[in-house]
């Protein structure tokens, strides 16, 4: 039985357990003359029985899926002859790899050793036993949980407390997973970045003005020594993001003010969904639009004015990126502007303020935390964009503040460094992790700045 089939069967058993528990609680409540005789409502008793039926079985399946490969491999290794188990770890690893290839049928049996063939048969036998035994054990555990929970239903059973306790632990577990996932991402990037800084000094990376990560792979090979100055990448990222924000923030904020304060309900019902559709367009489509439509127009316009405009420029990428992130600013700002209490507007009108004065002096200051959050989200989206930059801004790491020249960004170089077969011991590949750590720190600084701004304004407003 496959895991998906077993999961569906356990879900069906849990649904049956819910109905049985619900019916049992209603019968008990009738015998005890009313639902008031029960500690909890019948639905909580049903949920209590369903959780007792399904939760232990699901945990068993999840734990086995996590430990299956390691358990089967350990048991297979223990079944190998003593002389094979005594091999050095690297040679024993080759034997285990042969066994797994035989199991996956990637290698013909006659090309493997006798010990590997025997171990492969033992591995398949163990897996077959697990395939048969896991469903039996899981279903038996579910049935036992159903029976025990069903028999515990009584007027004194605090089913609601038990259900809410389980849900509370589930919420804590979900939060813990999110936290540890974030910590794992940060640590994985940090450790690889530290390996890079063992090869390249931190000062050269942070203050170097040239980016050319090509290095010689072997000691006897003629090649570049590499230059890993991140300043051109950081300036390119900030340049394109700055152009994008110059487009997105004014247009997005003014769109939000119009939709929330001035637009008729029918106009709002049409314009707001149409504006939010911009966020659903794939970035590669924006990249094509920037490379094939916007960049040629900017180049021709610049030449007509006597300006030297590159075929791939930061201006083209920034303009299209700004259009892409307008919904991030507009939608969030609109929601927070609508959340401002109507009493503040009425008070401003009662003091003689016009509509525009009420918006500028009352509504926008009250909605500033949400607006700052929307702008911050848009900035993070702009900094992390890759496809538009690759197609419209190029890959040249130029240290310039001229938006008419070709530049590249941190995210684009991360993708470039990790494309294809790479050696994870070379400075060229490890530089991607250092760039990722730098990008993380820049985003962290932006969050701290936004938090300080919002906190300072809240103190002034309150």
C-alpha positions in Angstrom: 0.0 0.0 0.0 1.4 3.4 -1.0 1.7 6.3 1.5 -0.9 8.3 -0.4 -3.4 5.4 -0.2 -2.7 4.9 3.5 -3.1 8.7 4.1 -6.5 8.6 2.4 -7.5 5.6 4.4 -6.5 7.3 7.7 -8.4 10.4 6.8 -11.5 8.2 6.1 -11.1 6.5 9.5 -10.7 9.9 11.2 -13.9 11.1 9.6 -15.7 8.0 10.7 -14.3 8.5 14.2 -15.6 12.1 14.2 -19.1 10.9 13.3 -19.0 8.1 15.9 -17.8 10.4 18.6 -20.4 13.0 17.7 -23.2 10.5 17.8 -22.0 9.0 21.1 -21.9 12.4 22.7 -25.4 13.2 21.6 -26.6 9.9 23.0 -24.9 10.5 26.3 -26.4 14.1 26.5 -29.9 12.7 25.9 -29.5 10.1 28.5 -28.2 12.8 30.9 -31.2 15.0 30.1 -29.7 17.8 27.9 -26.4 19.0 26.4 -25.8 21.0 29.6 -24.9 17.7 31.3 -21.8 17.5 29.1 -18.6 19.3 29.9 -18.1 20.1 26.2 -20.3 20.4 23.1 -20.8 17.2 21.1 -18.6 18.5 18.2 -15.6 18.6 20.6 -16.2 15.0 21.5 -16.3 14.1 17.8 -13.0 16.0 17.2 -11.5 14.3 20.3 -12.2 10.9 18.9 -11.0 11.9 15.4 -7.7 13.2 16.8 -7.2 10.1 19.0 -7.8 8.0 15.9 -5.8 9.8 13.3 -3.0 11.8 15.0 -0.9 8.8 16.4 -1.2 7.0 13.1 -0.2 10.0 11.1 2.8 10.7 13.4 3.8 7.0 12.9 3.7 7.4 9.1 5.6 10.7 9.1 8.3 9.3 11.4 8.7 6.2 9.3 9.0 8.3 6.1 11.8 10.3 7.8 13.7 7.3 9.1 12.9 4.7 6.4 16.0 5.1 4.3 18.4 5.3 7.2 16.8 2.3 9.0 16.8 0.1 6.0 20.4 1.0 5.1 21.5 0.3 8.7 19.8 -3.1 8.8 21.2 -4.0 5.4 24.8 -3.1 6.5 24.4 -5.2 9.6 23.4 -8.2 7.4 26.6 -7.9 5.3 29.4 -10.4 6.0 31.9 -9.4 8.7 34.8 -8.9 6.2 32.6 -6.4 4.2 31.6 -4.5 7.3 35.3 -4.2 8.3 36.1 -2.3 5.1 37.2 1.3 5.4 34.3 3.8 5.4 34.9 5.0 1.9 35.0 1.4 0.4 31.9 0.4 2.5 30.2 3.4 1.1 30.9 2.2 -2.4 29.3 -1.2 -1.5 26.2 0.5 -0.1 26.0 2.6 -3.3 26.2 -0.6 -5.4 23.4 -2.1 -3.3 21.2 1.0 -3.9 21.9 0.9 -7.6 20.9 -2.7 -7.7 17.7 -1.9 -5.8 16.9 0.9 -8.2 17.9 -1.4 -11.2 20.4 1.1 -12.4 23.1 -1.6 -12.6 22.8 -5.1 -14.1 23.1 -7.8 -11.3 25.9 -9.6 -13.0 28.1 -6.5 -12.8 27.8 -6.3 -9.0 29.6 -8.5 -6.4 27.9 -11.4 -4.7 27.8 -9.6 -1.4 26.1 -6.6 -3.0 23.5 -8.8 -4.7 22.8 -10.6 -1.4 22.5 -7.2 0.4 20.2 -5.9 -2.3 17.8 -8.9 -1.9 17.9 -8.4 1.8 17.1 -4.7 1.3 14.2 -5.4 -0.9 12.9 -8.0 1.6 13.1 -5.4 4.4 11.3 -2.8 2.2 8.6 -5.2 1.3 8.1 -6.0 5.0 7.9 -2.3 5.8 5.4 -1.7 2.9 3.1 -4.4 4.3 3.7 -3.8 8.0 3.4 0.0 8.1 -0.3 0.1 6.9 -1.2 -2.7 9.3 0.5 -1.0 12.3 -0.9 2.4 11.4 -4.5 1.2 10.9 -4.3 -0.9 14.1 -3.0 2.1 16.0 -5.9 4.2 14.6 -8.5 1.7 15.5 -7.1 1.4 19.1 -7.2 5.1 19.5 -10.7 5.3 18.2 -12.0 2.6 20.6 -10.2 4.1 23.6 -11.4 7.6 22.9 -14.9 6.4 22.1 -15.2 4.6 25.4 -14.0 7.6 27.3 -16.9 9.8 26.2 -18.9 10.8 29.3 -20.4 13.9 30.8 -17.2 14.5 32.8 -14.8 14.3 29.8 -13.2 17.7 29.1 -13.1 17.1 25.3 -12.8 20.8 24.5 -9.8 21.3 26.7 -8.0 18.3 25.1 -8.8 19.3 21.6 -7.7 22.9 22.2 -4.5 21.7 23.8 -3.7 19.5 20.8 -4.4 22.4 18.4 -2.3 24.7 20.6 0.6 22.3 20.4 0.1 22.1 16.6 0.3 25.9 16.3 3.5 25.9 18.5 5.0 23.2 16.3 4.2 25.1 13.1 5.8 28.3 14.5 8.8 26.3 15.6 9.2 24.8 12.2 9.2 28.3 10.7 11.7 29.6 13.2 14.1 26.6 12.8 13.8 26.8 9.0 14.9 30.4 9.1 17.7 29.6 11.4 18.8 26.7 9.2 18.8 28.9 6.1 20.9 31.6 7.9 23.4 29.1 9.3 23.8 27.3 6.0 24.5 30.5 4.2 26.8 31.7 7.0 28.9 28.6 7.2 29.6 28.6 3.4 30.2 32.4 3.5 32.8 31.8 6.2 34.5 29.3 4.0 34.6 31.9 1.3 36.1 34.5 3.6 38.9 32.0 4.4 39.9 32.3 0.8 39.1 36.0 0.2 39.6 38.7 2.8 36.4 40.3 4.1 37.7 43.8 3.3 38.4 42.8 -0.3 34.8 41.6 -0.6 33.1 44.5 1.1 35.2 47.3 -0.3 36.6 45.9 -3.5 35.6 47.9 -6.6 36.0 45.2 -9.2 33.9 42.0 -9.6 35.4 39.2 -11.8 34.9 35.8 -10.2 36.7 33.8 -12.8 39.5 31.7 -11.2 41.8 28.9 -12.2 40.5 25.5 -11.3 43.9 23.7 -10.9 47.2 25.0 -9.7 48.9 24.3 -13.0 46.2 25.9 -15.0 46.6 29.4 -16.5 43.6 31.5 -15.5 42.4 34.6 -13.7 43.0 34.9 -10.0 39.5 36.4 -9.5 38.4 39.7 -8.1 35.5 39.6 -5.6 34.7 43.2 -4.8 30.9 43.3 -4.1 30.6 47.1 -4.4 29.6 47.1 -8.1 27.0 44.5 -7.5 25.6 46.4 -4.5 25.5 49.7 -6.3 23.8 48.0 -9.3 21.2 46.5 -7.0 20.5 49.8 -5.3 20.4 51.7 -8.6 17.8 49.4 -10.2 15.8 49.2 -7.0 15.9 53.0 -6.7 14.6 53.5 -10.2 11.9 50.9 -9.5 10.8 52.6 -6.3 10.7 56.0 -8.0 8.1 54.4 -10.2 6.2 52.2 -7.8 5.9 54.3 -4.7 4.3 57.4 -6.2 2.1 55.5 -8.6 1.1 52.9 -6.0 0.4 55.3 -3.2 -1.6 57.7 -5.4 -3.5 54.7 -6.8 -4.3 53.6 -3.3 -5.5 57.1 -2.2 -7.7 57.4 -5.3 -9.3 53.9 -4.9 -9.9 54.3 -1.1 -10.9 58.0 -0.9 -12.1 59.2 -4.3 -13.2 56.4 -6.5 -16.8 55.3 -6.9 -17.6 51.8 -5.6 -18.1 50.5 -9.2 -14.8 52.0 -10.3 -13.0 50.6 -7.4 -14.5 47.1 -8.0 -13.0 47.2 -11.6 -9.7 49.1 -11.1 -8.4 47.4 -7.9 -8.6 43.8 -9.3 -7.1 45.0 -12.6 -4.2 46.6 -10.7 -3.6 43.6 -8.6 -3.3 41.4 -11.7 0.1 43.0 -12.4 1.4 41.0 -9.5 0.3 37.7 -11.1 2.2 38.3 -14.4 5.3 36.0 -14.5 8.6 37.9 -14.2 9.9 36.4 -17.3 7.1 38.2 -19.2 8.2 41.5 -17.7 11.7 40.6 -18.7 10.7 40.0 -22.3 8.7 43.3 -22.3 11.7 45.2 -20.9 14.2 43.7 -23.3 12.1 43.9 -26.5 10.0 47.0 -26.0 11.2 49.3 -23.2 14.9 49.0 -23.7 14.8 49.9 -27.5 12.5 52.8 -26.8 14.9 54.2 -24.2 17.9 53.6 -26.4 16.3 55.4 -29.4 15.1 58.3 -27.2 18.6 58.7 -25.7 20.3 58.7 -29.1 17.8 61.3 -30.4 18.9 63.5 -27.5 22.6 62.8 -28.1 23.0 60.4 -25.1 25.0 57.2 -25.1 22.5 54.6 -23.9 23.4 50.9 -23.6 21.2 48.3 -25.2 20.8 46.8 -21.7 20.4 49.5 -19.1 19.4 49.9 -15.4 16.8 52.4 -16.4 14.9 49.9 -18.6 15.0 47.2 -15.9 14.1 49.6 -13.1 11.1 51.1 -15.0 9.6 47.7 -15.8 10.4 46.4 -12.3 8.6 49.5 -10.8 5.5 48.6 -12.8 5.7 45.1 -11.6 5.8 46.0 -7.9 3.1 48.7 -8.0 0.5 46.3 -6.7 2.6 45.6 -3.6 2.5 49.3 -2.6 -1.0 50.0 -3.9 -2.9 47.0 -2.4 -1.3 47.1 1.1 -1.6 50.9 1.3 -5.2 50.8 0.2 -6.0 48.2 2.9 -4.5 50.3 5.6 -6.0 53.5 4.4 -9.4 51.8 4.5 -8.7 50.6 8.0 -8.4 54.2 9.3 -11.5 54.8 11.5 -14.1 56.9 9.8 -14.3 59.0 13.0 -10.9 60.6 12.2 -12.2 61.7 8.8 -15.5 63.0 10.3 -13.5 64.9 12.9 -11.3 66.6 10.3 -14.4 67.5 8.2 -16.1 68.9 11.4 -13.0 71.2 11.9 -13.4 72.6 8.4 -10.8 70.5 6.5 -11.3 69.8 2.9 -11.2 66.2 1.6 -7.6 66.6 0.4 -6.5 68.2 3.6 -8.2 65.4 5.6 -6.4 62.8 3.5 -3.0 64.5 3.7 -3.0 65.5 7.4 -5.2 62.8 9.0 -5.7 59.7 7.0 -2.1 59.2 5.6 -0.4 59.8 9.0 -2.7 57.3 10.6 -2.0 54.7 7.9 1.7 55.4 7.8 2.8 52.1 9.5 0.9 50.1 6.9 2.2 52.2 4.0 5.8 51.8 5.2 5.2 48.1 5.4 4.0 48.0 1.8 6.9 50.1 0.6 9.3 47.8 2.5 7.7 44.7 0.9 8.1 46.4 -2.5 11.8 47.2 -1.8 12.5 43.6 -0.8 10.7 42.4 -3.9 12.8 44.8 -6.1 16.1 43.7 -4.4 15.3 40.0 -4.9 14.3 40.3 -8.5 16.5 38.4 -11.0 14.8 37.6 -14.3 14.1 41.2 -15.3 17.7 42.2 -14.5 19.2 39.3 -16.5 17.1 40.2 -19.6 17.1 44.0 -19.4 20.1 45.1 -17.4 22.7 42.6 -18.4 25.5 40.9 -16.5 28.2 43.6 -16.5 29.4 44.5 -13.1 29.9 48.2 -13.7 30.5 50.6 -10.8 28.3 53.5 -12.0 25.4 55.6 -10.9 24.3 56.3 -14.5 21.0 54.4 -15.1 21.7 54.5 -18.8 24.5 52.0 -18.5 24.4 48.2 -18.1 24.7 46.9 -14.6 24.1 43.7 -12.7 22.7 42.9 -9.2 23.5 40.6 -6.3 20.8 38.1 -7.1 21.7 37.8 -10.7 25.3 37.0 -9.9 24.2 34.4 -7.3 22.3 32.6 -10.0 25.2 33.0 -12.5 27.7 31.5 -10.0 25.6 28.5 -9.2 24.6 27.6 -12.8 26.1 24.4 -14.2 28.6 22.0 -12.6 30.5 23.8 -10.0 33.2 22.9 -7.4 32.0 23.9 -4.0 35.5 24.3 -2.8 36.4 27.1 -5.1 36.1 30.8 -4.2 34.0 31.4 -7.3 31.2 29.1 -6.1 31.4 30.1 -2.5 31.1 33.7 -3.4 27.4 33.1 -4.1 26.9 32.3 -0.4 28.8 35.4 0.6 26.5 37.5 -1.7 23.5 35.8 -0.2 24.7 36.7 3.3 25.3 40.3 2.2 21.8 40.4 0.7 20.3 39.1 3.9 22.1 41.8 5.9 20.9 44.5 3.6 17.3 43.3 3.9 17.7 43.2 7.7 19.0 46.8 7.8 16.0 47.9 5.7 13.6 46.2 8.2 15.3 47.8 11.1 15.1 51.2 9.5 11.4 50.8 8.7 10.8 49.7 12.3 12.5 52.7 13.7 10.6 55.1 11.4 7.2 53.5 12.3 8.0 53.5 16.0 9.1 57.1 16.0 6.0 58.2 14.1 3.7 56.3 16.4 5.1 58.0 19.4 4.6 61.4 17.8 1.1 60.6 16.6 -0.2 59.1 19.8 
